[in-house]
Amino acid sequence: MNKNYYAVLMAGGVGSRFWPISTTENPKQFHDMLGAGQTLIQKTFQRLNKFVPTENILILTNERYNNLVLEQLPMVKQEQVVLEPAMRNTAPCILYAAMKIQKMNPNGVMIVAPSDHWIEDENAFEKDVVECFDKCEKEDVLCTLGIVPTFPNTGFGYIEFEKTNTSNLKKVHQFREKPDYETAKEFMAQGNFLWNAGIFMWSVNSIVKAFQKYQPVQYALFNSGMADYNTPNEKEFIKGNYPKAENISIDYAILEQSKSIYVRPATFDWNDLGTWGSLYDKLDKDIDNNAVVNSQVLSQDAHGNMIRSPKGKIVVVDGIEDYIIVDKEEVLLIYPKSKEQDIKQVLIKVKEKFGDKYA
């Protein structure tokens, strides 16, 4: 394996749209959401580990998930788990990880990848990433993977690339915010728009230089700890300084400002597994178009449902169509798929009425 290849696996999110399975204490990346025998973080680590050395994979997560990471990824050492003492969005943690890697290996190139995506064709994924790595090793550029849209999705940001570019890696014209439905249809019709999957590649030197140029205050804050990174003093420095970092995404901080970004349209299939509906889309269906995880289902006049229960539990459904049915210990969710975006608001009400124990 190439010793200059590094990966930063983003595993700090709560995944509240997957409540009640995903909770603050045990979020979705630590669950086997598809009933496939591996949790999402285990599957993502395995995918990256095919071409990135085990010791070169860092797990970025919240302090409260440290033990969960080490339990599920026993091949990982404690020093590979990069803990955020405060929630500050994606820019600060990416800069922090990049500086740690830069100190280890100034020739390093890194991929930043969410821990909760589902990718079937892992060989195609590796090929696309390595193609980006090759460009990042030779040029001072930032790269991302874009997903060819299959319908006018309003839940993703989009990447507009220059139409005249015929190479695999296309110059990014601009990043676009989540559109309304009509705008999303226009994007698709134009043919030079991709979904922003949040998968990035760059050399450690290029991304640190980009922060120095576009986020000088953020850069100065984290650069002041360079002597402490990868030493016993790092934890104390981060505890005292990380909360001072601006709460800002990598998209706003760097990507929307840089003029040297290239996108590789992905050659692999992809699902962001962001909601129960996206999980339903990914799973195989029974004869009534129900998607079932773990349950033994007896259905009558029940179609298009997402059904999940503890392993082996018998679930009987009759006369229900296009619902999310999730049974988990003390919580039973029966909710229309069409309103799945409102589950976050339901969770707030559950907390108010029944306490944080169930959230």
N, C-alpha and C positions, 0 to 999 in steps of 0.2 A: 504494500500500500504506500501511497505517496505521503511522506511524513509532513509535507507542507499543507496538507488538507486538514481543515478544522470544521467543526459543526457547532452551532449554538442552537440548542433545542429549547424553544420557548414553551414553558410548562407552568405558567403562573396564573392562568385565567381560572375563573370560577365556573363558567359554562352554565349560567342560570337558566337558559332556555331549555336545558335538559333536566330541570327539576321534575320529579323528586329524586331521580337517580343521582344527578349531579348536585352536590351541596357544597357549602363553603368549606366544610372540613374534608370533603372527599370529592373533588370535582371530576368532570367527565373524562379527562385524560388518564385517570387512574382506574377507569372501568373498562370492562370488555363490552363495549356498546353494541357490537354486532353479533355477540355470541360466537366469536371466532376462535376463542381459546387464548387470546392475548389482549391486554389492555391497549388503548390507543398509544400511550407513551412507549410501551414495549415494542409495538409494531413500528413506530416511527424511528426508534433507536436502531432497531434491526435493519431498517431500510438504509439509514445513513451509514451504519457500520459496515456495509458491503464495500464501501470505497473510502471511508474515513476511519483511521485507526481508533480503536476503543478509547485510548487515553487522550485522544484529541477531540472528544465530544464533550462539550460543556452543557449542563442542564441549568437553564435560567428559571428560577422559580421563587415563590414566596417562602419565607422562613418556616411557615407552618407546614409546608409540604416536604420538608427535608427528609423526614423518616419514610414517607411514602415513596419518594424517589429511590432511596437506598434499598428499600424492601423490594421494589419492582425491578430495579436495575442493579442486581448484586455485583455486576462486573465493574460498576462505577465506583471510584474512590471519592471520599468526602470532598477533596479539593476540586473535583470536577463539578460539584454542585454549587452554582453561583447563586447566593441567596440575596434577595432584595428585602431590606428592612422596612421599606415603604413602597406603596404602589405609585409609580411615576410614569406609567405608560411605556412605550417601546423604545423611545430614543435613548434615555439614560442607561437602561440595562444593556442595550446593544453597544453603546460606546464603552461602558464598563468592561464588557466581555471582550471587545476588540482590543482594548488596551492591555488586558491580561494576556491575550494571545500574542499581541505585538511584542510584549516583553519576553515571552517564551520563545518566539520565533518570528523575527521581523520579515521573513519571507512567506509567512502564512497567508493562505487564502481561506475564506470562511463562508459557509452557508448559514443563513438564519432561517430556521424552519419551525412552523407551529407544530405542536405535539399531537394535535387532534385531527389532522387531515387523513383521508383514506385514499391511497394510491394503489391500484392493482398492478400495473406494469412497472415493477421496480427497476428492471433493466433499462427501460426507456427513461425513467426518472434519472438514473445514474448518468446516462449518456447526455441528457440535457444539462445537468449540473456540471459535469466535467467540461463540456463545451464552453460553458460560462466561465469556469475556473481558468481554462486556457487563455481566454481573452483577458481576464482580470490579472493574470500573471504577467502578461505582456504589455498591457496598457493601463493607464490611470483612469479606469472607468468603474461604474457601479452597474451591476446586472440584476435583473429580476426575471422570474418566470411568469408568463401570463397564460391564462386558460382561454382557449377558443370558446366563445359563448355559444351555448346550445339553445338559449331562449332569452328574451329580454328581461333579465333578472334585475330587480331594483334593490336587491340586498347587498350588492357588491359595488366597490369602486371599480373604475375602468382605467385602462392604460391605452392611450392613443399613440400609435406609432406612425412614423413617416411612411407613406404609401410607396414611395419610389424605391425604398430599400428592398432588394431582392435576396439578401443573405439571410441565413437563419436567425442571426442576432440583429434586431432592428432598432434603429435609433428611436428613443422615446420622444414624442413631441410634447406630451403633457399627461399628467395624472388628472382624472376627472372624479368628482365626488359621486356618491350613489345617486343615480338619476331617477326621475319619475318614469312611469311606464312608456310614455310616448317618446321620451328622450332615449330610453334604452332601446326602443325599436329602431330609432334613427342610427344609433351606434352600430347596431347589428347590420343594418342596411349598407352602411358605409364600408364595412369590411376591414377596417384597420383599428378595431377596438378589441381589447382582451380584458377578461376579468382579472382584477388584482388579487392574487392568491396570497400575498404576504410572504413570499419565498424570495430571499435576496442572496446575492453572492457578490463578494468583493475582496480585494486584498486588504489586509489589516491596515496597511499604510494608506491606501486610498480612502477608506472610510474615516480614519482618524483625521486625515487632512481635510476631508469634507466637513467634519465637525469643527475643526480649527477655523475654517473659512466661513461657514454659515451659522455656527452656534458657538461663538468664541467664549461666551460665559460658561456654557456647559463644558466645553473642552477644558478651560482653565481649571474648573472645579475638579474634574476627574484626573487631569494631568498632574495636579498637585499631590496625588497619591501614588504616582508611578513607582516611587522607591519602595512603597509598601506592598504593591501587588505581588501575589504568589509568595508572600512571606507571612509569618505569624502576626505581623502588624496590620495585615489587610483588613481583618474583621473590624478592628477598632476604627480604622480610617473610614470604612464604608458606613458603619453605624453612625458616626458623627457627621458625615458629609452627604450621604445619599439622599436623605430627606430634604436637603437644600436644592436638589436638582429640579429643574422646571418639568412640570407634568406635560409632556408633549410626545406625539407619535413620531416615528421615524419618517413617515410620509410628509408631515408638515415640516419637521425639522430639517430634513435633508433632501428627500426625493423630489419634492415639488420645487426645489430651488436649484438643484444641480443641473448642469447642461450636458453632462457626460454619462447619461444612463441608457442602457440597452436592454431590450426585452427579448427573451427567447419564447416564442409560442410553444407551449408544452406539447409533447408528442405522446403523453400518457393521459389516461383517464384520471379524473380527480373529483373528490367530493369533500367539501369543507366540514361536513358533519356539524353544522352550527345549530340545527334545530331538530326536533322530532320528525318534522316533515322531510328534511334532507336525509335523515337516517332511513325513513320509510322508502324514499326514492332509491337508496343504495341496496336495500335488502331484497332477497328473493320473495316472491309472493305466493300464497296458496291459491287454490282454484277460485276463491272469492275475492282475490286481490288484497287479502290481508297480509301484512308483514308481521312476523312473529319472532320474538326473541325469548328463548328459555321456556316459554309456556307450552302446555298441551291444550290445544284449543278445540272446543266443540262450538261450531257456529251455525246459526240459522238466520237466513236473511240478513247477514252482516257482511258488509263489503267495504273495502278500502281503508281498513283500520290499521293503526300501528299498535300492536299489543306486546307488552313486556311484563313479565312477572318473575318471582324467584324461580330458579331452575326446577322444572318438572311440575310446577303447579298447574292444576286444571283450571282453565278459564272458559266459562260458558257465556257466549254473547248472542243476543237475538235482537234483530230489528235496529241495529246500530250501524251507521254509515259514516265513513270519513272522520273517525274519532281517534284520539290518542288515549289509550288505556294502559296505564302504568301502575302496577301494584308493587309497593316497596314497604315492607314491615309496617310502620305506623301510618303510612300515607297511601291513599288510593287516588289517582288522578284520572278523571274521565272528562275529556276536554275536546272541543271541535278542532280538527286540524286547521281549519280556515282561520282560527284565532290564535295559532301557536305563538305569534309574536307577542301576545298579551301575557304569556306565562310569567314573564319577569314581573309584571304588575301584580299577578296573582300571588307570587312569592312574597312581595312586599305586604300584601294583605294578610297572608298566612302568618308572617312574622308578627304583625301588629296584634292579631287575634290570639295566636297560640304560642308565640315566643320563638326565639332563634333556634331552639332545639330541632325544629323540623325543616330548617332552611340550610 
